[in-house]
């Protein structure tokens, strides 16, 4: 006789495998066919999500998997973008070679800053990194003759194959995909396992022979390198660089992306990046839609002047998208502290436990 629990046990894995396979197929096919059916704006938006997702994932290598207080990761992202932009516009280097210069510049900057900060721990490390990163930002912001100062650099030439939104998107998709795969393999390698052990208990890790500082320094360089790759991709997509790319507020955005998606899930930062970009892009339009719907619902209860005032406030809401993001962050911290994907991981674990109990 077959019980209900036994039937569930036999059927659930097959269903999970089917849905999992469909999910993988969609994740592979959807990005590939997106440019064939989407408007130029949405192609650009997808490119931005991918490159910010890569920047956030590289930050999470140090922050989530290494336990390093990476408070100014944006300086490496901006250094990669500026390294490429300056190589093209000031040194007349071929764009293809300049694309390689950006990540190298970021990795060298990460190495230098890491050597200075590595002996400090936790909050002190993070604060010193913010200070050093702010110095780099100040140099870029004030050096008008070389970096363009607060005007940045516009109209950066890229190869003709990357000049269209579709060409840039496929380049971003290919490079980001390779980078995500490389980061995933690093996390799953013995080096990555040792790094997570350092995060959980650095003293015990050192006692069993792991060189804690060396592992952390290498992690900073790797994270800086891939942040530089993301910076290069921004140059390809936007053909411009500006000093705010190195400012500490962007670093906080990257940390928020990690928190929203989940720091202990590999795809958490990419999910968080998608959430943040969508809020930044569509928060104002969504509030305008809700406001106009409410005005239409209440009809004559609202005067024409009051309706105009409400719509004006809603139209200006796009400037305050960080307010919506802040509310969402508070809700995530209180109700899903492991992030969106961490929440689903927890549900999956509970499902497995329920099946195990049913056995």
C-alpha positions in Angstrom: 0.0 0.0 0.0 1.4 3.4 -1.0 0.7 6.2 1.5 0.0 9.9 0.6 3.5 10.9 2.0 5.2 8.2 -0.2 3.3 9.4 -3.2 4.3 13.0 -2.4 7.9 11.9 -2.0 7.9 10.1 -5.4 6.2 13.0 -7.3 7.8 16.1 -5.8 11.4 15.6 -7.0 10.3 15.0 -10.6 8.1 18.1 -10.5 10.9 20.1 -9.0 13.3 18.9 -11.7 10.8 19.8 -14.5 10.2 23.3 -13.2 13.9 23.7 -12.5 14.8 22.7 -16.1 12.2 25.0 -17.5 13.6 27.8 -15.3 17.1 27.2 -16.6 15.9 27.2 -20.2 14.1 30.5 -19.7 17.1 32.1 -18.0 19.3 31.1 -20.9 16.9 32.0 -23.8 15.2 35.1 -22.4 18.4 37.3 -22.3 19.4 36.0 -25.7 16.2 36.9 -27.5 15.4 40.1 -25.6 17.0 42.4 -28.1 15.0 40.9 -30.9 11.6 41.9 -29.5 12.3 44.8 -27.0 12.5 48.5 -27.5 15.9 50.2 -27.4 15.2 51.6 -23.9 14.5 48.1 -22.4 17.6 46.7 -24.1 19.6 49.5 -22.4 17.9 48.8 -19.1 18.8 45.1 -19.3 22.4 46.0 -20.0 22.5 48.3 -17.0 21.0 45.6 -14.8 23.7 43.1 -15.9 26.6 45.4 -15.4 25.3 46.6 -12.0 24.6 43.0 -11.1 28.2 42.2 -11.9 29.5 45.1 -9.8 27.3 44.0 -6.9 28.3 40.4 -7.2 32.0 41.3 -7.1 31.3 43.4 -4.0 29.5 40.5 -2.4 32.6 38.3 -3.0 34.4 40.4 -0.4 31.3 41.4 1.7 29.1 38.3 1.8 31.5 35.5 1.3 34.7 37.0 2.7 33.2 39.0 5.6 35.2 42.0 4.6 33.7 45.4 5.2 33.8 46.5 1.6 32.3 50.0 2.1 33.8 51.7 -0.9 33.6 49.2 -3.7 32.4 51.8 -6.2 35.9 53.3 -6.4 37.1 50.1 -8.3 34.0 50.2 -10.5 34.8 53.9 -11.4 38.5 53.2 -11.8 37.8 50.5 -14.4 35.6 52.9 -16.3 38.0 55.8 -16.1 41.0 53.5 -16.9 39.3 52.5 -20.2 38.0 56.0 -21.0 41.4 57.7 -20.4 43.2 55.0 -22.4 41.0 55.6 -25.4 40.6 59.4 -25.2 43.9 60.6 -23.8 46.4 57.9 -24.9 44.8 56.9 -28.3 44.9 53.3 -27.4 42.7 50.9 -29.3 39.3 50.4 -27.6 39.8 46.6 -27.5 43.1 47.0 -25.7 41.6 49.8 -23.5 38.9 47.4 -22.4 41.6 45.3 -20.8 43.3 48.3 -19.2 40.2 49.1 -17.0 40.1 45.9 -14.9 43.9 45.9 -14.6 43.8 49.5 -13.2 41.0 48.5 -10.8 42.9 45.4 -9.6 46.1 47.5 -9.0 44.1 50.1 -7.1 42.5 47.3 -5.0 45.9 45.8 -4.3 47.3 49.2 -3.1 44.3 50.1 -1.0 44.2 46.5 0.3 47.9 46.6 1.5 47.1 49.8 3.4 43.8 48.6 5.0 44.3 44.9 5.4 45.8 45.0 8.9 42.7 46.7 10.2 39.5 44.8 11.0 35.9 45.1 10.2 34.5 48.7 10.7 38.0 50.3 10.8 38.9 48.6 7.5 35.6 49.9 6.0 36.1 53.5 7.2 39.7 53.7 6.0 38.7 52.3 2.6 36.0 55.0 2.4 38.7 57.6 3.2 41.1 56.4 0.6 38.4 56.0 -2.0 37.3 59.5 -1.4 40.8 60.7 -2.1 40.7 58.9 -5.4 37.3 60.5 -6.2 38.7 64.0 -5.2 41.6 63.6 -7.6 39.3 62.6 -10.5 36.8 65.4 -9.6 39.5 68.1 -9.6 41.9 67.1 -12.4 40.2 68.9 -15.2 43.0 68.7 -17.7 43.2 64.9 -17.6 40.0 63.4 -16.2 37.6 66.2 -17.3 36.8 67.1 -13.7 33.1 67.2 -12.7 32.2 67.2 -16.4 33.5 63.7 -16.9 34.3 62.4 -20.4 31.5 62.1 -23.0 31.4 60.6 -26.4 33.9 57.9 -25.8 34.4 56.1 -29.1 33.8 52.3 -29.2 34.2 49.8 -32.0 31.4 50.0 -34.6 30.1 46.5 -33.7 29.3 47.9 -30.2 27.9 51.2 -31.2 24.3 50.0 -31.4 22.2 49.2 -28.3 21.8 45.6 -29.5 25.6 45.1 -30.1 26.4 46.6 -26.8 23.9 44.4 -25.0 25.2 41.2 -26.5 28.8 42.2 -25.6 27.6 43.0 -22.0 25.7 39.7 -21.9 28.8 37.7 -23.0 31.3 39.4 -20.8 29.0 39.5 -17.8 28.1 35.8 -18.3 31.8 34.8 -18.4 32.5 36.9 -15.3 29.6 35.5 -13.4 30.8 32.0 -14.2 34.3 32.8 -13.1 33.1 34.3 -9.8 30.9 31.3 -9.2 33.8 28.9 -9.8 36.0 31.0 -7.4 33.4 30.8 -4.7 33.0 27.0 -5.1 36.8 26.4 -5.2 38.9 25.4 -2.2 40.0 29.1 -2.1 36.3 30.2 -1.8 35.6 27.5 0.9 38.6 28.7 2.9 37.4 32.3 2.4 33.9 31.5 3.9 35.7 29.7 6.8 37.6 33.0 7.4 34.3 34.9 7.4 32.8 32.6 9.9 35.8 32.3 12.3 39.1 34.0 11.3 40.8 32.9 14.5 40.1 29.2 14.0 41.0 29.5 10.3 44.4 30.9 11.2 44.9 28.2 13.8 44.5 25.5 11.2 47.1 27.1 8.9 45.1 29.4 6.6 46.8 32.7 5.8 43.9 35.0 6.6 45.4 38.2 5.4 46.7 36.7 2.1 43.3 35.3 1.4 41.6 38.6 2.1 44.0 40.5 0.0 43.6 38.2 -3.0 39.8 38.5 -2.5 40.0 42.3 -2.6 42.1 42.2 -5.8 39.7 39.7 -7.5 36.7 41.8 -6.4 38.3 45.0 -7.7 39.1 43.3 -11.0 35.6 42.3 -11.7 34.3 45.7 -10.5 36.6 47.1 -13.1 35.0 44.8 -15.7 31.6 46.2 -14.8 33.0 49.7 -15.2 34.3 48.9 -18.7 30.8 47.6 -19.6 29.3 50.9 -18.5 31.6 52.7 -20.9 30.5 50.4 -23.7 26.8 50.9 -22.9 26.8 54.7 -22.1 30.0 56.0 -23.8 30.6 58.3 -20.9 32.2 58.4 -17.5 31.7 60.8 -14.6 33.1 61.3 -11.1 30.0 60.1 -9.3 30.9 56.6 -10.4 33.6 56.7 -7.8 31.6 58.3 -5.0 30.8 56.5 -1.8 27.0 56.8 -2.3 27.2 54.4 -5.2 29.0 52.0 -2.9 26.1 52.1 -0.6 23.8 51.3 -3.5 25.9 48.2 -4.3 25.7 47.1 -0.7 21.9 47.6 -0.7 21.7 45.4 -3.8 23.5 42.7 -2.0 21.2 43.0 1.0 18.0 43.1 -1.0 18.8 40.0 -3.1 20.6 38.1 -0.4 24.3 38.1 0.5 24.5 34.3 0.9 23.0 33.4 -2.5 25.2 33.8 -5.5 22.5 35.4 -7.6 21.3 37.6 -4.8 23.2 40.7 -5.8 22.0 40.4 -9.4 18.4 40.1 -8.2 19.0 43.1 -5.9 20.4 45.1 -8.8 17.3 44.4 -10.9 15.1 45.5 -8.0 17.0 48.7 -7.4 17.2 49.6 -11.2 13.5 49.0 -11.6 12.6 51.2 -8.6 14.9 53.9 -9.8 13.4 53.8 -13.3 9.7 53.2 -12.7 9.0 54.4 -9.2 7.9 57.9 -10.4 5.7 56.4 -13.2 4.1 53.9 -10.8 3.3 56.6 -8.2 1.8 58.8 -11.0 -0.4 55.8 -12.1 -1.6 55.2 -8.5 -2.3 58.9 -8.0 -4.3 59.3 -11.2 -6.2 56.1 -10.4 -7.1 57.4 -7.0 -8.2 60.7 -8.4 -10.4 58.9 -11.0 -11.8 56.6 -8.3 -12.9 59.4 -5.9 -14.1 61.6 -8.8 -15.9 64.7 -7.6 -14.6 64.4 -4.0 -11.4 66.0 -5.1 -11.3 69.5 -6.6 -9.5 70.1 -9.9 -6.8 72.3 -8.2 -6.2 69.6 -5.6 -5.9 66.9 -8.3 -3.4 69.1 -10.2 -1.4 69.5 -7.0 -1.4 65.8 -6.3 -0.3 65.0 -9.9 2.5 67.5 -9.6 3.7 65.9 -6.4 3.5 62.5 -8.0 5.4 63.7 -11.1 8.3 64.9 -8.9 8.4 61.6 -7.0 10.9 60.1 -9.4 13.5 62.4 -7.8 12.8 60.7 -4.5 13.0 57.1 -5.6 15.5 56.5 -2.8 12.5 57.0 -0.3 10.8 53.9 -1.8 14.1 52.0 -1.8 14.7 53.0 1.9 11.2 51.7 2.9 11.8 48.4 1.0 15.2 48.0 2.7 13.6 48.5 6.2 11.0 45.9 5.4 13.6 43.4 4.1 15.8 43.9 7.1 12.9 43.2 9.5 11.0 40.5 7.7 13.5 38.8 5.3 17.0 39.6 6.7 18.6 37.1 4.3 17.2 38.9 1.2 14.7 37.9 -1.4 16.5 34.8 -2.6 17.4 33.9 0.9 13.7 33.9 1.7 13.0 31.5 -1.1 15.9 29.3 0.0 14.4 29.1 3.4 11.0 28.1 1.9 12.8 25.4 -0.1 14.6 24.1 3.0 11.3 24.0 4.9 9.7 22.0 2.0 12.6 19.5 2.2 12.2 19.2 5.9 8.5 18.6 5.5 9.1 15.8 3.0 11.8 14.3 5.3 9.3 14.3 8.2 6.7 12.6 6.0 9.0 9.7 5.3 
